[in-house]
Amino acid sequence: MEMYFLNDGRPGKCNKSVLFQLAEGWPQYPELIDCCECSSNKIVFSSKNLGRFTGHIESDYLVGKFADSNYEVKLKKGLGFWQK
């Protein structure tokens, strides 16, 4: 699983997006998702595949949970698979 948080240039509060990709054996088509609540203290967005995500940044990790699928996340900050 990879998530990239991007400032997408839109004016106002909802100016961030998440490029979200799952890879379960093979990379799946990525989702570009609006992230209107996107700060280090609180990150909230909804994925078509896993549902609503709520999380935050802890040291060098993104921690949180997809409530609809009960899937917990702890991702270390760093280069993604496609960047290596």
C-alpha positions as CSV (number, residue, x, y, z in Angstrom):
1,M,0.0,0.0,0.0
2,E,1.3,3.4,-0.9
3,M,-0.1,6.9,-0.3
4,Y,1.2,10.2,-1.7
5,F,-0.3,13.4,-0.3
6,L,-0.3,16.2,-2.8
7,N,-1.3,19.8,-2.8
8,D,-3.4,19.9,-5.9
9,G,-3.5,23.7,-6.4
10,R,-7.2,24.2,-5.7
11,P,-8.0,27.3,-3.6
12,G,-9.6,26.9,-0.1
13,K,-9.7,24.2,2.5
14,C,-10.0,21.2,0.3
15,N,-6.7,21.7,-1.7
16,K,-5.1,18.3,-1.1
17,S,-5.4,14.9,-2.7
18,V,-4.2,11.4,-1.9
19,L,-2.8,9.2,-4.6
20,F,-3.6,5.8,-3.1
21,Q,-2.5,2.4,-4.5
22,L,-2.9,-1.1,-3.2
23,A,-0.6,-4.0,-4.4
24,E,-1.9,-7.4,-3.4
25,G,0.3,-9.6,-5.5
26,W,0.2,-7.1,-8.4
27,P,-0.3,-3.3,-8.3
28,Q,-3.9,-2.2,-8.7
29,Y,-5.1,0.9,-10.5
30,P,-4.4,3.9,-8.2
31,E,-7.1,6.1,-6.9
32,L,-6.9,9.9,-6.8
33,I,-8.9,10.9,-3.7
34,D,-9.9,14.3,-2.3
35,C,-8.5,14.9,1.2
36,C,-10.3,17.9,2.7
37,E,-9.2,16.9,6.2
38,C,-5.5,16.5,5.5
39,S,-3.0,17.7,8.2
40,S,-0.4,15.9,10.3
41,N,-2.9,15.8,13.2
42,K,-5.8,14.4,11.3
43,I,-6.1,12.7,7.9
44,V,-9.5,11.6,6.6
45,F,-10.5,10.4,3.2
46,S,-12.6,7.6,1.6
47,S,-11.3,4.9,-0.7
48,K,-13.6,3.0,-3.1
49,N,-11.7,-0.2,-2.2
50,L,-11.3,0.0,1.6
51,G,-13.7,2.7,2.7
52,R,-13.2,5.6,5.1
53,F,-9.7,6.2,6.4
54,T,-8.9,8.1,9.6
55,G,-5.3,8.6,10.8
56,H,-2.5,10.9,11.7
57,I,1.3,11.3,11.5
58,E,3.3,9.8,14.4
59,S,7.1,10.4,14.1
60,D,7.9,9.0,10.6
61,Y,4.8,6.9,10.3
62,L,1.3,7.3,9.0
63,V,-1.0,5.4,11.4
64,G,-4.7,4.9,11.0
65,K,-7.5,2.6,10.1
66,F,-10.0,2.0,7.3
67,A,-13.1,1.7,9.4
68,D,-15.3,0.0,6.8
69,S,-12.9,-2.8,6.1
70,N,-11.3,-2.8,9.6
71,Y,-7.9,-2.6,8.0
72,E,-5.2,-1.0,10.2
73,V,-2.3,0.9,8.6
74,K,1.2,1.8,9.8
75,L,3.3,3.1,6.9
76,K,6.9,4.4,7.3
77,K,7.7,7.7,5.4
78,G,10.0,7.1,2.6
79,L,10.4,6.3,-1.1
80,G,7.6,4.2,-2.6
81,F,8.1,1.1,-4.7
82,W,7.9,2.9,-8.0
83,Q,10.5,5.5,-6.8
84,K,13.3,3.0,-6.0
